[in-house]
């Protein structure tokens, strides 16, 4: 049996070798690294240097300091974002460096905080990060989003456990869902990628005009643009570096047509955004845009999100995940999008990935929009899947074919 340190070492190697696929000579930027997990971050940095990293730059985060800022800082300070981070990352993207973002903050961190402060801070970060995100959204760099547990997140997932036990339990689930419990995790990821590729190949060959979603509280028609491309586990940079942007990942995804979404959709899991939780919400679309919304929890936060910019109230991603995925089978609600989106079919409000449209990386902004692509400062996945969800694909000839039945693949 591996010791705790050996498991952390194995996780670091998986993220660096199979996830971001760090290349010798690259610099590695790590954003939002929680100070609670400094020991793991030290292991990650050490492993990166042993793989030939030229430099490892870590931008730290601390939930308690973040909460203190929102409680005590002056109102006008929330329109600012540290430019030294964004300037360094844009410079690194131009140079061809590698990037990781760490998720694991307390999903309820900003409960009770003035919503205007949160909205201003989120807007400032999205504006500051927009240039860098233009690189990641078109896979111009190798990047990865991965998780490490914090006490606040772990206590949300396991409220009946003591903090230390909750963190330990969450580590165990992260390891398992990233396939580190198997004899050869790298081989397991390669087999997973092959299976997902079979799904994407089938969907790309079918080139459905639209997907029709039906389930409790959901009757939604999502148009798909011509020459859309479905993607799964792996991505590739223009230099040929293969990487996996999310660990874990169970989805196949593409972009919807931003002006051809009509009907109503109801979320099946809570959505955690910037330390706030939105739950029990329904969106109604007309002509691709949200025209009505309601939420049992966090309605003001949902409204502010939709009002971020004109593209925030339109869809930028459609993703298919079977209800029997490993994350779903865990039986846990993670209150973290990286995990919950891999337990459920989901959609995303906001910007679309350009690589989901044939030749999308070469299009101008107007050309991308003309072909149905959506642009926005935000990209928020929300979960709509369940064992009661059915999805039909509409062919170019107007006939329909089963894609999902009762939450599972129908082909």
C-alpha positions as CSV (number, residue, x, y, z in Angstrom):
1,X,0.0,0.0,0.0
2,X,1.3,3.4,-1.0
3,X,2.1,5.9,1.8
4,X,0.4,9.3,1.8
5,X,3.6,10.9,0.4
6,X,3.8,8.3,-2.3
7,X,0.2,9.0,-3.4
8,X,0.9,12.8,-3.5
9,X,4.0,12.1,-5.6
10,X,2.0,9.8,-8.0
11,X,-0.7,12.5,-8.3
12,X,1.9,15.2,-9.1
13,X,3.4,13.0,-11.8
14,X,0.1,12.2,-13.3
15,X,-0.9,15.9,-13.5
16,X,2.4,16.9,-15.0
17,X,3.1,14.0,-17.3
18,X,-0.4,13.0,-18.5
19,X,-2.4,16.2,-17.7
20,X,-0.5,19.3,-18.6
21,X,2.3,17.3,-20.3
22,X,5.0,19.6,-19.2
23,X,7.9,19.8,-21.7
24,X,11.5,20.2,-20.8
25,X,12.5,23.8,-21.0
26,X,8.9,25.1,-20.4
27,X,8.0,27.4,-17.5
28,X,5.1,26.3,-15.4
29,X,2.5,28.7,-14.0
30,X,0.2,27.5,-11.2
31,X,-2.7,29.7,-10.3
32,X,-4.8,29.7,-7.1
33,X,-2.6,27.2,-5.3
34,X,-4.1,26.9,-1.7
35,X,-1.6,27.6,1.1
36,X,-3.3,24.8,3.0
37,X,-1.7,22.3,0.6
38,X,1.8,23.8,0.5
39,X,3.4,20.3,1.0
40,X,1.7,19.0,-2.2
41,X,2.7,22.2,-4.1
42,X,6.3,21.6,-3.0
43,X,6.1,18.0,-4.4
44,X,4.6,19.4,-7.6
45,X,7.3,22.0,-8.1
46,X,10.0,19.4,-7.3
47,X,8.6,17.0,-9.8
48,X,8.3,19.7,-12.4
49,X,12.0,20.7,-12.0
50,X,13.0,17.1,-12.3
51,X,11.1,16.9,-15.6
52,X,13.1,19.8,-16.9
53,X,11.0,22.9,-16.0
54,X,12.9,26.1,-16.5
55,X,10.9,27.9,-13.8
56,X,7.9,27.2,-11.6
57,X,5.8,30.2,-10.7
58,X,3.1,29.7,-8.1
59,X,0.3,32.2,-7.4
60,X,-1.0,31.4,-3.9
61,X,-4.5,31.6,-2.6
62,X,-5.9,31.5,0.9
63,X,-9.6,31.3,1.7
64,X,-9.3,33.2,5.0
65,X,-7.4,36.1,3.5
66,X,-9.9,36.2,0.6
67,X,-12.8,36.3,3.0
68,X,-11.1,39.1,5.0
69,X,-10.6,41.1,1.9
70,X,-14.3,41.0,1.0
71,X,-15.2,41.9,4.5
72,X,-12.8,44.8,5.1
73,X,-11.4,46.2,1.8
74,X,-12.8,49.5,0.4
75,X,-15.7,49.2,-2.1
76,X,-13.7,50.7,-5.0
77,X,-10.9,48.1,-4.6
78,X,-13.0,45.3,-6.1
79,X,-12.7,46.7,-9.6
80,X,-8.9,45.9,-9.5
81,X,-7.0,42.7,-10.2
82,X,-3.3,42.1,-9.8
83,X,-1.8,42.9,-13.2
84,X,1.6,41.3,-12.4
85,X,-0.2,37.9,-12.6
86,X,-2.0,38.5,-15.9
87,X,1.0,40.2,-17.6
88,X,3.3,37.3,-16.6
89,X,0.8,34.7,-17.9
90,X,0.2,36.5,-21.2
91,X,4.0,36.8,-21.7
92,X,4.3,33.1,-20.8
93,X,1.5,32.1,-23.3
94,X,3.3,34.0,-26.1
95,X,6.5,32.2,-25.1
96,X,4.8,28.8,-25.1
97,X,4.8,28.0,-21.4
98,X,2.5,25.6,-19.5
99,X,-0.3,26.4,-17.2
100,X,-2.2,24.9,-14.3
101,X,-5.2,26.2,-12.3
102,X,-6.0,24.6,-9.0
103,X,-9.6,24.3,-7.8
104,X,-10.6,23.6,-4.2
105,X,-11.8,26.8,-2.6
106,X,-14.7,26.7,-0.1
107,X,-17.9,26.9,-2.3
108,X,-19.6,28.9,0.4
109,X,-16.6,31.2,1.1
110,X,-18.4,34.4,0.2
111,X,-21.9,33.7,1.7
112,X,-23.3,36.8,3.3
113,X,-20.9,39.1,1.4
114,X,-22.4,42.1,-0.4
115,X,-23.2,40.8,-3.9
116,X,-22.0,44.0,-5.5
117,X,-18.5,43.4,-4.2
118,X,-18.5,39.9,-5.5
119,X,-19.9,40.9,-8.9
120,X,-17.3,43.7,-9.2
121,X,-14.4,41.3,-8.2
122,X,-15.6,38.6,-10.7
123,X,-15.9,41.1,-13.5
124,X,-12.5,42.6,-12.8
125,X,-10.8,39.1,-12.8
126,X,-12.6,38.1,-16.0
127,X,-11.6,41.4,-17.7
128,X,-8.0,41.0,-16.6
129,X,-7.8,37.4,-17.6
130,X,-9.5,37.8,-21.0
131,X,-6.3,38.1,-23.1
132,X,-4.7,35.0,-21.5
133,X,-8.0,33.0,-21.8
134,X,-7.9,33.7,-25.5
135,X,-4.8,31.4,-25.6
136,X,-6.4,28.6,-23.5
137,X,-9.7,28.7,-25.2
138,X,-8.1,27.9,-28.6
139,X,-5.6,25.4,-27.1
140,X,-2.6,27.6,-28.1
141,X,-0.9,26.4,-24.9
142,X,-0.9,23.2,-22.8
143,X,-3.0,23.8,-19.7
144,X,-4.8,21.9,-17.0
145,X,-7.4,22.4,-14.3
146,X,-7.0,20.0,-11.3
147,X,-8.1,19.9,-7.7
148,X,-6.6,19.7,-4.2
149,X,-8.8,19.6,-1.1
150,X,-9.1,22.5,1.3
151,X,-10.7,22.2,4.7
152,X,-13.6,24.4,3.7
153,X,-14.4,22.4,0.6
154,X,-13.9,19.1,2.4
155,X,-16.3,20.0,5.2
156,X,-18.9,21.0,2.6
157,X,-18.7,17.5,1.0
158,X,-18.4,15.6,4.3
159,X,-20.1,17.8,6.9
160,X,-20.2,15.0,9.5
161,X,-16.5,14.4,9.6
162,X,-13.9,16.2,11.5
163,X,-11.9,18.7,9.2
164,X,-8.8,16.5,9.1
165,X,-10.7,13.4,8.3
166,X,-12.8,15.2,5.7
167,X,-9.7,16.4,3.9
168,X,-8.3,12.9,3.9
169,X,-11.5,11.4,2.6
170,X,-11.6,14.0,-0.2
171,X,-8.0,13.2,-1.2
172,X,-9.1,9.5,-1.5
173,X,-11.9,10.4,-3.9
174,X,-9.7,12.7,-6.0
175,X,-7.0,9.9,-6.3
176,X,-9.7,7.3,-7.3
177,X,-11.5,9.5,-9.8
178,X,-8.2,10.4,-11.4
179,X,-7.6,6.6,-11.8
180,X,-4.6,6.6,-9.4
181,X,-6.1,3.5,-7.6
182,X,-5.3,1.4,-10.7
183,X,-2.1,-0.6,-11.3
184,X,-1.1,1.6,-14.3
185,X,-2.9,5.0,-14.2
186,X,-1.3,6.2,-17.4
187,X,-2.5,3.2,-19.3
188,X,-5.9,3.6,-17.7
189,X,-6.1,7.2,-19.0
190,X,-5.1,6.0,-22.5
191,X,-7.8,3.4,-22.5
192,X,-10.3,6.0,-21.3
193,X,-9.2,8.4,-24.1
194,X,-9.7,5.6,-26.7
195,X,-13.3,4.9,-25.4
196,X,-14.2,8.6,-25.5
197,X,-12.7,9.0,-29.0
198,X,-15.2,6.4,-30.2
199,X,-18.1,8.6,-29.0
200,X,-16.7,11.8,-30.5
201,X,-16.0,10.0,-33.8
202,X,-19.6,8.8,-34.0
203,X,-21.0,12.3,-33.2
204,X,-18.7,14.1,-35.6
205,X,-19.8,11.7,-38.3
206,X,-23.5,12.3,-37.6
207,X,-23.2,16.1,-37.6
208,X,-26.6,16.6,-36.0
209,X,-28.4,19.9,-36.7
210,X,-29.7,20.1,-33.1
211,X,-30.1,18.2,-29.8
212,X,-33.5,17.9,-28.1
213,X,-33.3,17.5,-24.3
214,X,-36.3,16.2,-22.4
215,X,-36.4,15.6,-18.6
216,X,-38.1,16.8,-15.4
217,X,-38.4,20.6,-15.9
218,X,-36.5,20.4,-19.2
219,X,-37.7,20.7,-22.8
220,X,-34.9,22.4,-24.7
221,X,-33.8,22.4,-28.3
222,X,-30.1,23.3,-28.8
223,X,-29.0,24.0,-32.4
224,X,-25.5,23.0,-33.5
225,X,-23.6,25.0,-36.0
226,X,-22.4,23.6,-39.3
227,X,-19.0,21.8,-39.1
228,X,-19.0,21.7,-35.3
229,X,-16.4,19.4,-33.8
230,X,-16.9,17.1,-30.7
231,X,-14.0,16.7,-28.4
232,X,-13.2,14.4,-25.4
233,X,-10.3,13.6,-23.2
234,X,-7.3,15.0,-25.1
235,X,-6.3,18.2,-26.7
236,X,-3.2,19.3,-28.8
237,X,-1.3,22.6,-29.1
238,X,-0.2,23.9,-32.5
239,X,3.3,22.6,-31.6
240,X,1.9,19.1,-31.3
241,X,1.9,18.8,-27.5
242,X,-0.9,16.5,-26.3
243,X,-2.5,17.3,-23.0
244,X,-5.7,16.7,-20.9
245,X,-7.2,20.1,-19.9
246,X,-9.3,18.6,-17.0
247,X,-8.6,15.8,-14.5
248,X,-10.9,14.1,-13.9
249,X,-12.9,14.3,-17.2
250,X,-15.7,12.1,-18.5
251,X,-17.3,14.4,-21.0
252,X,-17.6,14.7,-24.8
253,X,-18.4,18.3,-25.7
254,X,-18.9,20.8,-28.5
255,X,-20.3,24.3,-29.0
256,X,-24.0,25.1,-29.6
257,X,-25.2,27.7,-32.1
258,X,-25.5,30.8,-29.9
259,X,-28.7,32.0,-31.6
260,X,-30.5,28.6,-32.0
261,X,-31.4,27.6,-28.4
262,X,-35.1,27.6,-27.4
263,X,-37.0,26.1,-24.5
264,X,-36.6,25.6,-20.8
265,X,-33.9,23.8,-18.9
266,X,-33.7,23.0,-15.1
267,X,-30.4,22.4,-13.3
268,X,-30.0,19.1,-11.5
269,X,-27.1,20.0,-9.2
270,X,-26.0,23.2,-7.5
271,X,-23.6,25.6,-9.2
272,X,-20.7,27.1,-7.2
273,X,-19.4,30.4,-8.6
274,X,-16.8,32.5,-6.9
275,X,-17.6,31.4,-3.4
276,X,-21.4,31.5,-3.9
277,X,-23.9,28.7,-4.5
278,X,-26.8,28.9,-7.0
279,X,-29.3,26.0,-6.7
280,X,-32.8,25.0,-7.9
281,X,-32.6,27.2,-10.9
282,X,-34.4,27.2,-14.3
283,X,-33.6,29.1,-17.5
284,X,-35.8,29.8,-20.4
285,X,-34.2,30.5,-23.8
286,X,-35.6,32.3,-26.9
287,X,-33.4,32.7,-30.0
288,X,-30.4,31.6,-28.0
289,X,-30.7,34.0,-25.2
290,X,-32.0,33.6,-21.6
291,X,-35.2,35.6,-21.4
292,X,-36.4,34.3,-18.0
293,X,-34.8,32.7,-15.0
294,X,-35.6,31.7,-11.4
295,X,-33.5,30.1,-8.6
296,X,-34.4,28.7,-5.2
297,X,-31.0,29.8,-3.9
298,X,-28.7,32.5,-5.2
299,X,-31.1,34.1,-7.7
300,X,-29.3,37.5,-7.4
301,X,-26.0,35.8,-8.1
302,X,-27.5,34.1,-11.2
303,X,-28.9,37.3,-12.5
304,X,-25.6,39.1,-12.0
305,X,-23.8,36.3,-13.9
306,X,-26.3,36.6,-16.8
307,X,-25.7,40.3,-16.9
308,X,-21.9,40.1,-17.0
309,X,-21.8,40.9,-20.7
310,X,-24.1,40.2,-23.8
311,X,-22.6,36.7,-24.3
312,X,-23.1,35.6,-20.7
313,X,-26.8,35.0,-21.3
314,X,-26.1,32.6,-24.2
315,X,-24.6,29.1,-24.3
316,X,-21.0,28.3,-25.2
317,X,-20.8,24.6,-24.6
318,X,-22.9,21.5,-24.7
319,X,-21.4,18.4,-23.0
320,X,-22.6,14.8,-22.7
321,X,-21.8,12.7,-19.7
322,X,-23.6,9.4,-18.8
323,X,-25.3,9.1,-15.4
324,X,-23.2,6.0,-14.8
325,X,-19.9,8.0,-14.9
326,X,-17.4,7.2,-12.1
327,X,-18.0,10.6,-10.6
328,X,-21.7,10.0,-10.5
329,X,-21.3,6.5,-9.1
330,X,-19.4,8.0,-6.2
331,X,-22.8,9.2,-4.9
332,X,-21.2,12.5,-3.8
333,X,-22.2,16.1,-4.5
334,X,-18.8,17.8,-4.7
335,X,-20.0,21.4,-4.9
336,X,-17.2,21.9,-7.3
337,X,-17.7,22.2,-11.1
338,X,-14.6,20.2,-12.1
339,X,-16.2,17.1,-10.4
340,X,-19.9,17.7,-10.7
341,X,-19.8,18.5,-14.4
342,X,-18.2,15.0,-14.9
343,X,-21.1,13.4,-13.1
344,X,-23.8,14.9,-15.4
345,X,-24.7,16.2,-18.8
346,X,-24.2,19.9,-18.7
347,X,-24.3,23.2,-20.6
348,X,-22.2,26.3,-20.2
349,X,-23.2,29.9,-20.1
350,X,-20.7,32.2,-21.9
351,X,-17.8,31.8,-24.2
352,X,-17.3,28.9,-26.6
353,X,-14.2,27.0,-27.4
354,X,-13.0,28.0,-30.9
355,X,-11.5,24.6,-31.5
356,X,-15.0,23.1,-31.4
357,X,-15.7,24.7,-34.8
358,X,-13.7,23.6,-37.9
359,X,-11.0,26.2,-38.5
360,X,-12.4,28.2,-35.6
361,X,-9.0,29.3,-34.4
362,X,-8.4,31.2,-37.7
363,X,-11.7,33.1,-37.7
364,X,-12.1,36.7,-36.8
365,X,-14.4,37.6,-34.0
366,X,-17.2,38.6,-36.4
367,X,-16.7,35.4,-38.5
368,X,-16.8,33.2,-35.4
369,X,-20.0,34.9,-34.3
370,X,-21.5,34.6,-37.8
371,X,-21.0,30.8,-37.7
372,X,-22.7,30.6,-34.3
373,X,-19.8,30.9,-31.8
374,X,-20.4,32.8,-28.6
375,X,-18.0,35.2,-27.0
376,X,-18.0,36.3,-23.4
377,X,-15.7,37.0,-20.4
378,X,-17.3,34.1,-18.5
379,X,-17.7,30.4,-19.0
380,X,-19.8,28.7,-16.3
381,X,-20.8,25.0,-16.6
382,X,-24.1,24.0,-15.0
383,X,-25.4,20.5,-14.6
384,X,-28.7,19.3,-16.2
385,X,-28.3,15.5,-16.4
386,X,-30.0,12.7,-14.5
387,X,-31.3,9.2,-14.9
388,X,-34.4,10.7,-16.4
389,X,-32.8,12.7,-19.1
390,X,-33.4,11.8,-22.8
391,X,-31.6,13.4,-25.7
392,X,-32.4,13.1,-29.4
393,X,-30.2,14.2,-32.3
394,X,-31.9,15.9,-35.3
395,X,-30.3,15.0,-38.6
396,X,-29.8,17.2,-41.7
397,X,-32.8,15.4,-43.2
398,X,-35.0,16.3,-40.3
399,X,-35.3,12.8,-38.7
400,X,-34.4,12.1,-35.1
401,X,-32.1,9.6,-33.5
402,X,-31.6,8.6,-29.9
403,X,-28.4,9.9,-28.4
404,X,-29.2,9.5,-24.7
405,X,-31.9,7.4,-23.0
406,X,-32.5,7.5,-19.3
407,X,-29.2,9.3,-18.7
408,X,-27.1,6.8,-20.7
409,X,-25.6,6.6,-24.2
410,X,-28.1,5.2,-26.7
411,X,-25.5,4.0,-29.2
